[in-house]
Amino acid sequence: MLKIYHSQGARSLRVVWLCEEMGVPYETAEASFFKPSDEFKTVNPLRTVPAMQDGDVSMIESVAMMIYIMSKHGPTDLEVKPSEPGYADYLQYLMFGEAGLAAYGNPLVATRFMAPDDQKQNFTAGYLKNAILKRLEFVGQRLDGKPYVAANRFTAADISIAYIATGAKFAGIDDEIPASVKSYIENLWQRPAFQRAAAVK
């Protein structure tokens, strides 16, 4: 059984949500940023969340975990195959959810909570905030009123993108998410699998 090292609000939400959508059995273990257990530090010396174990397999990247789970436990409609229309868009937005969006939030959140008071509003923080908002506008343009980012259906790419709402909350910019993107994410949050995942502690 998959063991997911999980903390509410962390990127592990993506992995738990995917498992709930697919009906893949999993168990969770606590993953604390500030007081990590010895077990967690052994699985992930970087102490980042999530981490995942599947037998002898250990992983620490949430999107990679999603790809692994879909490949191992599929087939699933959450994955778009190379032969399907929308495959390139699916790949792009699956990766964009982390590399193009959430990754910019890490240093912004760290600056907000850990920087000295006179550095919380520095140039880099402003750049990061603007970069996230610019990329959210890009997502909004891509959606253009559509309910999903790729292949005309709900896919893992939507799970990847939707995490930014949580990241933006930690970064203190959740009120600045474009209305079209906020509506898109709030609609995704109505899915029963998301609601089960969000309730996992």
Buried (B, 14 or more C-beta within 10 A) or exposed (E): EBBBBBBBBBBBBBBBBBBBBBEBEBEBBBBEEEEBEEBBEEBBEEBBBBBBBBEEEBBBBBBEBBBBBBEEBEEBEBBBEEEEEBBEBBBBBBBBBBEBBBBBBBBBBEBBEEBEEEEEEEEEBEEBBEBBBEBBBBBBEBBEEEEBBBBEBBBBBBBBBBBBBBBBBBBBBBEEBBEBBBBBBEBBEEBEBBEBBBEBE
